[in-house]
Amino acid sequence: MQVKSRATPAQLNDYVGRMAEMDGVHRMFFVWHTGDVGAAPEQGRVTLVGPDRLARMVLDAGLATWLRQKVS
């Protein structure tokens, strides 16, 4: 898993390249809350969790109080 606060397409491509070079690594979650990284790589081994999906996951997990504390 790679968690970034701000991410760019170049950063995503860098981490996808690193994953390809690692033995035994077949799947990656790339998580960020600011920016746009474009579409997920075609091989389907990378799950993107960007700002919208991350916000839904935070609320679905009952972390609204935690989120309010982080942004205030």
C-alpha positions in Angstrom: 0.0 0.0 0.0 1.2 3.5 -0.8 -0.5 6.4 0.9 0.1 9.9 -0.4 -1.4 13.2 0.7 -1.0 14.7 -2.8 -0.4 12.6 -5.9 0.3 13.1 -9.6 0.3 10.7 -12.6 4.1 10.7 -12.5 4.1 9.5 -8.9 1.6 6.7 -9.6 3.6 5.6 -12.6 6.8 5.5 -10.5 5.1 3.3 -7.8 3.6 1.0 -10.5 7.1 0.6 -11.9 8.6 -0.1 -8.5 5.9 -2.8 -7.9 6.7 -4.5 -11.2 10.3 -4.9 -10.0 9.4 -6.5 -6.7 9.3 -10.2 -6.3 6.1 -11.5 -4.8 4.2 -8.2 -5.0 1.1 -8.8 -7.2 -1.3 -6.1 -6.0 -1.1 -2.5 -4.8 -3.4 0.0 -3.3 -2.5 3.6 -4.1 -4.3 6.0 -1.8 -4.3 9.9 -1.9 -6.5 12.7 -0.9 -5.4 15.6 -3.1 -4.8 15.7 -6.9 -5.6 13.6 -9.9 -3.6 10.6 -11.0 -5.7 9.7 -14.1 -6.9 6.2 -14.8 -5.6 3.0 -13.2 -3.0 1.0 -15.1 -4.6 -1.6 -17.4 -3.2 -4.7 -15.8 -5.7 -4.4 -12.9 -3.2 -5.0 -10.2 -3.5 -1.4 -8.8 -6.5 -0.3 -6.9 -6.8 3.5 -6.8 -8.4 5.1 -3.8 -8.7 8.8 -4.6 -10.4 11.8 -2.8 -14.0 10.8 -3.5 -13.7 7.1 -2.8 -11.5 7.9 0.3 -14.2 10.3 1.7 -16.9 7.7 1.2 -14.8 5.0 2.9 -14.1 7.4 5.9 -17.8 8.1 6.4 -18.8 4.5 5.8 -16.3 3.4 8.5 -17.9 5.8 11.0 -14.9 8.1 11.1 -16.7 11.4 10.7 -15.5 12.6 14.2 -11.9 11.7 13.4 -12.2 13.5 10.0 -13.6 16.7 11.7 -10.7 16.6 14.2 -8.1 16.3 11.4 -9.5 19.2 9.4 -10.1 21.6 12.2 
